[in-house]
């Protein structure tokens, strides 16, 4: 089994979180509604990566944008995926040597 990765960031009001989890085989980015009970907290999800990774846990960061309405997943300091607080998805699948599918407007909000 490959190394597992878990990174998260809770919005400043404590109600919503962005979570990246790689279980050794597949990695997902989640938007969590922390006001809901266990088992019902995932508001939205995106498959990000599967198979062998070319990055490790220190290369992964989850953070909220300046206005606190979008949470992003960074891999090697590049924004690869994001959710707004309604669960709308931006970007997605990571590929080594690839280019993130993130607009300049979204990127500038961070």
Protein Blocks (a to p, Z undefined) as FASTA:
>chain_A
ZZddddddddfklpaccddddehjaccdddddfkbcehilpmbdcdfbgcjdfbdfklpc
cdddfkopaccddeehiafbdcdfkopaeejiddehiacdbdfklmmmZZ
